[in-house]
Amino acid sequence: MNDSEFNALANAALQHIEAGLEASAADLDFEMISDSVLEIDFADGSKIIV
């Protein structure tokens, strides 16, 4: 696997996660910080960066 193949798969995975978050009823906020970073903020103040 070369870099461009990896980046394409990683971006597809992030888009899949983002779509799931949009469809959920969870109490959270999320933002794509760049093409390769997804930040998820939860109501309790915790945060996950993917």
N, C-alpha and C positions, 0 to 999 in steps of 0.2 A: 504494500500500500504506500503510495506516495503522499506528499503533503496535501495536494489538492483533493485527492480522494478522501483523506482523513477529514479535512475541513468541510467537505460536502456532507459527509456522514454526521459530523458533529453538529453542523448547522441544522440538518434535518431533525436530529434528536432534540435540539433546543426548541425548534418550532413545534415539535410534537408535545413537549412539556408545556410550552406556552398555550397551545390549544386546549390541553387538558385543564390548565389553570383557569382559562377563560370560561370553560364549560362547567366548572365546579361551583358549588355554592359556598365554598370555604371563605372565611373572613381573613382575606389577605390582599396584599397589593404586590404587583410585580412589574418589572421594567427590564427591557433589553437595554443594557448599558452600552453594549457595542454588538457587533455581529456575532461575537463569540462569548458573551457574558450575560447571564440572566440572574437578576437579583430579585429574591422573593422575601417580602416583609410580612410577618405574621402579626396578628392582633395582640399577642402577648409580648411583642417587642423583639422576638427572635428573628433571625435573618439567615437565609441560605443563599449562597452565591454559587451558581453553577457555571 
